[in-house]
Amino acid sequence: MEFSQEVTVRELGGQLRHWHAAGTGYALATVIGVRGSAPRPVGTTMAVDESGQVHGSVSGGCVEGAVYEECLAVIASGQPTLHTFGYSADDAFAVGLTCGGELDVFICRITETQYAAVESALVPDGPVALVYDLESGELAAIRSRTGVGADFDPAVLTEARAMLDTATTGVRTIGCTDRERTVFAASFAPAPRMIIFGATDFTTALCQVGRLLGYRVTVCEPRPIFAERARLPDADEVVRDRPDRYLRSTQVDSRTVICVLTHDPKFDIPVLSEALRLPVAYVGAMGSRRSDRERRRELRAGGISEAELFGLHSPIGLELGGRTPGETAVSIAAEIVAGRRGGSGRPLCETDRPIHTGTELAC
């Protein structure tokens, strides 16, 4: 057996398609948990077919032999298994990780039904999460609004989409007692983007909160004196360009949030005219109510429709009563999270619906 370097199921796509077309039985072994100094990260996958052919690697050689044998057993039985491999203090050459870490490896045979989910996850046309039920071995591929494969509970799908939104990979246990489900979701997506136009004190604070929420934060500021990297230590990148020109040239998707904090009509109107026509998750603009009325008037005059204006969050943020940059950043982030997760923005003590919306398995 020869083991390749670190790969995910997506990078094994060509081989998996070949096996499927040929009707060859095979199993996937996926690292779903890592503790200590393990050689491969969560999401790393090894594939073994019924003839013993191997592609990928889960540990770089430490436990490959044991995982290989388990894969053959799963192919024969059809029953998924979960194994933990760790360092053996008694015998460093026993099955274990001599580097001192531990790996949790989930192994399941891919059936015709499950392959539909795998195939959907292999197509690189946008963010997707491949979700494994760790009890049944069923699989589903989740995109922002659709799913392919197993008919998972709505609570599982909601959690998987939340993980996909933030490009998170890991194990989640949902529900409790007899309704509990444990799943592993592997997200194939870059971190979602937060694009902030204008480098102000409010921007500095929003960069901090944006990173906390898992966004890759870009600040675009046309004025060189304000676009100093040292002023924005929590931004992933700082761009010096006209906001509308930059927005036309950069890549966005359905998870992108756009916050216009320049508070200057000569920048605000052109960039909002671009932003409101894009398929993004959120567009907000800072300003007083008077500024907002004038801004909307100018946008209408420039050809923005009422339907497009409906997507503008202006004045930006929820009404929290805050005044400082930090408090304002929290109010903006709260509005973004409420929109992303379907929250009402009301105090929990004034509502009686489930705390986590869409989680029908919640206790």
Salt bridges, closest charged atoms under 4 A:
GLU70 OE1 - HIS83 NE2 3.16
GLU102 OE1 - ARG35 NE 2.85
ASP104 OD2 - ARG35 NH1 2.79
GLU112 OE2 - HIS20 NE2 3.83
GLU119 OE1 - ARG17 NE 3.24
ASP125 OD1 - ARG143 NH1 3.06
ASP133 OD2 - ARG181 NH2 2.45
ASP153 OD2 - ARG181 NH1 2.37
GLU159 OE2 - ARG172 NE 3.43
ASP165 OD2 - ARG341 NH1 2.72
GLU221 OE2 - ARG223 NE 2.68
GLU228 OE2 - ARG240 NH2 3.78
GLU237 OE2 - ARG193 NH2 3.50
ASP241 OD1 - ARG245 NE 2.72
ASP244 OD1 - ARG242 NE 3.36
ASP244 OD2 - ARG248 NH1 3.43
ASP253 OD2 - ARG255 NH2 3.40
ASP264 OD2 - LYS266 NZ 2.64
ASP268 OD2 - ARG295 NH2 3.53
GLU274 OE2 - ARG248 NH1 3.11
ASP292 OD1 - ARG296 NE 2.96
GLU294 OE2 - ARG297 NH2 2.66
GLU306 OE2 - ARG300 NE 2.51
GLU308 OE2 - ARG277 NE 3.77
GLU335 OE2 - HIS313 ND1 3.19
